[in-house]
Amino acid sequence: MSSESFPAATPFSETGPFSDTGPFSDVGPAHLYALPCGVDFAEGLVAGLRARFGDEGPEAMARITVYLGTNRMRRRVRDIFDQGPATLLPRLRLITDLALDPLGPELPLPVAPLRRRLELTQLVSRLIEAQPDLAPRAALYDLSDSLAGLMDEMQGEGVAPDDIANLDVTDLSGHWARSLQFLNIVNIWFGPDAAPDREARQRMAVERLIATWAEAPPADPVIVAGSTGSRGATALLLQAVARQEKGAVVLPGVDMDQPQDVWERLDEALAAEDHPQFRFRRILRMLDMEAADLRLWHDTPAPSPARNRLVSLSLRPAPVTDQWRDEGPELGDLGPATEGLTLLEAPSPRMEAETIALRMRAAVDEGKTVALVTPDRMLTRQVSAALDRWELVADDSAGVPLPLTPPGRFLRLVSEIMGERPGPAAILSLLKHPLCHSGRDRGPHLLRTRELELALRREGAAYPEAALLTRWAEKTGERDTGRVVWADWLCEALGLVPEAGDKPLSEHLSCHLKLAECLASGPGAEGSGGLWDEAAGRAARQACEGLAEHAEAAGEMGIRDYRLLFLGVLRRVEVRNPDIGHPQVLIRGTLEARVQGADLTILASMNEGSWPEAPPADPWLNRKMRAQAGLLLPERRIGLSAHDYQQAVAVREVWITRSTRSSDSETVPSRWINRLTNLLEGLPDQGGRAALAEMRARGADWLARATALSVPQSRVPPAPRPSPRPPVAARPDRLSVTAIRTLIRDPYAIYAGRVLRLRGLDPLTPNPDAALRGTVLHEVFERFLKDGIAPTDPAARARLMEVTEQVLEAQCPWPTVRRLWIARIARISDWFLTTEAARQALATPRHFETDGAAVMEDLGFTLTAQADRIDEGPEGLRIYDYKTGKPPTVPQQKSFEKQLLLEAAMAERGGFKDAGKARVAGAAYIGLGGQGTTVPAPLDEIPPDQVWAQLRDLIARWQEPDRGYSARMAMMSDKDRSDYDHLSRFGEWDFSQDARGEDVG
């Protein structure tokens, strides 16, 4: 790179005061190098290695040890070497590998992170048991995980427990006292005899390495590349390597355009840690260097030096407006700086994802490699779903969290029934899972699962048990051997469900896996079906084996604690299949984006709270306390995200995307995008506003294309309001009195239910709904009246409540609902007994839940009914119907709610055989809601003969061929819903549209 590539203000230069011998002779106080923003770091690193060591013979490269930050970076460096020319490879190691180096018997190998977390779980559990007010039990694993993270950080930064205990907490005494009780738990692992965690041993290894090099410097080159030194132990390693004669540190994404006075303002951590270059300034100060002492590792040019200058100025630490005014005009014409930039501001996350997917699809056609970079995993899933339109599968570096994979979901479902009585929903969720019965004969299994579901819906069993399942399997006259074997297998699996109780973790895990493998294999199959197959299955098995290996560290625990712990272990595992992704379509997190260059980079979800992500809540130490103790500040994450952004936005072609709204509110642009757009807006003389308008126009063009792609090519007309006209012979010739109301209000429901014979499925699990409440309360009053106790008897109320308790205990399995219904009966009991005395003065209760039917022979129609109660008296019959809700009013009964009027007409025609043919003296609804109410039927205004004649006219009209069963013809309220609204396509039409008759076969 020539010196003309940098502005005059840059502190960097390409030559140094050292002699011109040796590969690291061009650096001042320490061997600290940099690669500018936008340079593909892996390519620049390899190019520098070849330039510095390529002429020293093939063995020179093999003597080099290069420490890198991630496995992905190591693979990328290896791939670049493989592209040629041929050479021996350097030793490529990870910085974190130092924690596993065998540096002597006095430094034992680190304790596995999972084992330490299990030990912490046990200690935190005991503390919560001793002091339940400290934290809820459900937070056990999360607290342990957070505490382990804090301990790792303390060990990595060299902070001792005494440093935490001696903090000034004058204003936080109450909260600090609770936190200190948890923090004291970890003190036992900071002693000299304690086995180190990985972070502690990493620091020990670095300190041992520094001590060794002080006496015997490394004979071969050692290079640390790509690290920002954000962690304490890593910063010590960088400092030690840079001071070695044959050591060098290569920093990624250094801002070559930042003036010296700005570098000096980054010395204060509390004010500047969120700046992208803050960590580099700290490394420089550790080495007694200034930015002017840095040298380029290689002369690989930045893709857009003009953009680097623009972004550098936009990211200056506050206050910035005076620097923008002073230095902005020096940027010159901003057109070249923004030439490869596109700004997409979508109206919603869905449209943002659709537009990104469309651009990625176009990039494949152009032969480009495109990388989507974002920390927003929800957006990446939406983009992946949108790419599926073109059958494109992205190479996603993050993969899928193990709990969201098929094996993870299956193991979670199995854990949820442990220690419980599994209900129908839990059992069927397991049976329908793709991994259940995956050993063989999956088709018959799904058929039997469907049959069992229908049976359970009809039975309404709250807890299907072995006797019910066996009875279902043998219900047919011919013994279905296959179904019996299948039911026996299911009973065997349910028999493996462990009971609740405290057990060692190993026993919980053993029961869990035994049950899961039984369900996964199927009856008579060996092994565990497909549970442990594929990448996700192997990852799940490895996670379970790791948990089993360290299970003794957790001690005993309850089944609910086990569930939380098991889910927490699964959440720490990501599953990725590197073989299925398209090589040109990449999805990367912000960390992985540093590794691999792409022709087009899309920086997505650039909103506050997403990029940068909001710092996680710290339950232990606030910001001030962290600074006092020497721990990392919450702004560290923001600073690292800022550095990721500064590196990624510097490549040749970049998209910056955001949605202006989330699912529920307006969004705020990322602070860095806000700065960039404000800077451009403030430089009209340099073409800033025009450049910003062009950036937005390019994004708007692609947004318009994506919007057009989402619009259907041909508009499907909305469905009309249906009014089917089936043949008269197919129309129902038998209806109940309650169905007459439906026939009047919503004839389409009669057509769907009685002609098409479509019936809504019963709920899988019985619910305390209005239907069950009516059934239960009907039985309560029926049993009470059959006892024959006079309503005026002093013991009547006690007997009524006794019957209520007995019926609800037998038929209502929900204790809370049971008490509520008992309270409702108690509230109206006095009213009921008072009004019942009046009713029994008129007639004596004789018939309960009695069935009846009346035939219109000339029309070939039968009306049926089940009367709740019929009393017999000197004046004739009296019919009553119990209503747990609000009874229909008299005007409603005249037009729509004709149940009692029709039952009276049937009774006078001898429709109820038990009651005989007799005059009906009265009928009424007994409302059991609120304080109780009685609503009489208007028999005086509409006598039974008139009701019967009206019914004949109604049935005769429905036997006319041209009369259709119109949908929602006279609903009581437009908010009422029908079981068949989806079938009638309600919503595509409304009440203002006339029904259109249509003959159907």
Secondary structure, 3 states (H helix, E strand, C coil): CCHHHCCCCCCCCCCCCCCCCCCCCCCCCCCEEEEECCCCHHHHHHHHHHHHHHHHCHHHHHCCEEEECCHHHHHHHHHHHHCCCCCCCCEEEEHHHHHHCCCCCCCCCCCCHHHHHHHHHHHHHHHHHHCCCCCCHHHHHHHHHHHHHHHHHHHHHCCCHHHHHCCCCHHHHHHHHHHHHHHHHHHHHCCCCCCCCHHHHHHHHHHHHHHHHHHCCCCCCEEEECCCCCCHHHHHHHHHHHCCCCEEEEEEEECCCCCHHHHHCCCCHHHHCCCCCHHHHHHHHHCCCCHHHCEECCCCCCCCHHHHHHHHHHCCCCCCHHHHHHHHHHHCCCHHHHCCEEEEEECCHHHHHHHHHHHHHHHHHCCCCEEEECCCHHHHHHHHHHHHHHCCCEEECCCEEHHHCHHHHHHHHHHHHCCCCCCHHHHHHHHHCCCCCCCCCHHHHHHHHHHHHHHHHHHCCCCCCHHHHHHHHCCCCCCCHHHHHHHHHHHHHHHCCCCCCCEEHHHHHHHHHHHHHHHHHCCCCCCCCCCCCHHHHHHHHHHHHHHHHCHHHHCEECHHHHHHHHHHHHHCCEECCCCCCEEEEEEECCCHHHCCCCCEEEECCCECEECCECCCCCCCCCHHHHHHHCCCCCHHHHHHHHHHHHHHCCCCCEEEEEECECCCCECCECHHHHHHHHHHHCCHHHCHHHHHHHHHHHHHHHHHHHHHHHCCCCCCCCCCCEEEECCHHHCCCEEEHHHHHHHHHCHHHHHHHHHCCCCCCCCCCCCCCHHHHHHHHHHHHHHHHHCCCCCCCCCHHHHHHHHHHHHHHHHCCCHHHHHHHHHHHHHHHHHHHHHHHHHHHHCEEEEEEEEEEEEECCCCEEEEEEEEEEEEECCEEEEEEEECCCCCCHHHHHHCCCHHHHHHHHHHCCCCCCCCCCCEEEEEEEECCCCCEEEECCCCCCCHHHHHHHHHHHHHHHCCCCCCCCCCCCCCCCCCCCCCCCCCCECCECCCCCCEEEECC
